[in-house]
Amino acid sequence: MRWLPAVVAGAAASLPVASLAFAQAIPERPEELRFAPSVFEPPRISGLRFELGNGLPVYVVADRGLPLVDIVLVLPVGDRDEEPGEEGLASMTAAMARRGGAGDLGPEALDDEIDALGARIESRSSWARTVLVLDSGSEALDRGLELLASVVFEPRFDEERLAQARENLRVSLLARADDPRSVLDREWLRLVHGPESPRSRQLTEGSVAALERDALARFHRRHWRPEGAVIAASGDVEVEELVARLDELFGGWSAPSPEADRKTEVSAEEVSAEEEATDGASDVGAASPGWWIIDRPGAQAAVAIGHRGAVFDSWDHPDRWALMLLTELLDGPGTVSRLRSRLQLEEGLTYRVLTYFDLDVAPVAPAAVGPPGRSTGEFRVFLETAPESAAAAAAVVLEELVRLRRDDVPEAEMATARRSLLSRLPLLFDRAESIAGRYTEDELLGRPHEYWSTYRQRLLAVSAVDVRRAARRFLDTGGVALLVVGDGNAVRGGGGFEELRRALGPPRAVDR
């Protein structure tokens, strides 16, 4: 590419003076290029938020690039709202609201009409959230919205489709018993949160059989309500017209009967009491710490190590920002990650590394206020490896956790982790759909929109001392649970076994 400046110089005679000056400033090599620093500013919230007649918030971000529209309705409903014996009810209710027909349309008729529109309607549920999505061409949006409303308000829960779904779920339950990752996920929740925690409830053949139409209808009637719901809309729309149409369809949505309200309140109290019973007095620590093995012959092992995590009472809590940076240091992209650098690049011990630190914010009542960080969240490092490498890999994870508690992180490494987090911030707002979704999530979580405008300065303010302080408080290396699902003989005969035994004691078999 050394010929490029000569070509530019030859063409410069025909350029204006300003262009000539720019051309002469082009360096000979790409690495010599210098650019002025660019600081990302999140989109302004002004003009994006609306309210329907019943107070339901709507975020709309128009984008006329393609004749497509994305509508997302989010309800603060999920597995956490299930009572004992109702395991799987929230997810099945969400799935069958879409698959089981709605309004005047049976299942096949609803499928056919959505397909004829060239649209997509989906409904799914997780621990704390139910999401209904409509993807449609702008010309089919009006009818698509009508169908979405019928799924929300008038699901038919067709008996035949429900029976098929129950059978599919039953078969998948049997398959999970042979899948190391599924076995690990199930037993991990019991070890970390305790067998009585709502988080530890698991599907069984009995709970699958209990997923009958009347149970789905009751759950829908009790929990699918406008309080706490939010709508995000983006794409090829006239904003005022869309908001008016949403108001016609969803603005009259009201809460269910007082009897259903009372039932919901009781359920919430029961869940709260159960969670509080497993919290313990400290901020973190597993309900059943130690080293546990589920003997499962095979060429791979699934490993999890961690404990309960923190739940803060403020989005501005300094330890929360420090833990964001700590998580990036442990498992950011590429060489930012201490764990990936050691486990994969240096020592070749694992196929996969994933780190999760729950940084939820949940304000608590003044009478119950203790130090921020009550242990209802979760910290987990997940590994996939050969069974003979499982102990050595887990020992490396423990070493890195101890190092974060013991030593200040070098400033160069802190700077790299900060840059890594900040470089991904613009990607959270890179499309109209992302902008609407991000601000909708703010509404759901009670996160102030100003969070994003202060994001950069808050991260830059985190010091190595802050990270070490947060590590000492929220990484309990003496209270971790380590669960290995794999060939027990290979694990015991592999490297790192004695080192890990000295740190955590001898491995125990999980009582299943």
Summary of the structure (lengths in Angstrom):
residues: 512
radius of gyration: 26.6
end to end distance: 65.5
largest distance: 83.7
contacts: 1624
relative contact order: 0.13
helix: 51%
strand: 16%
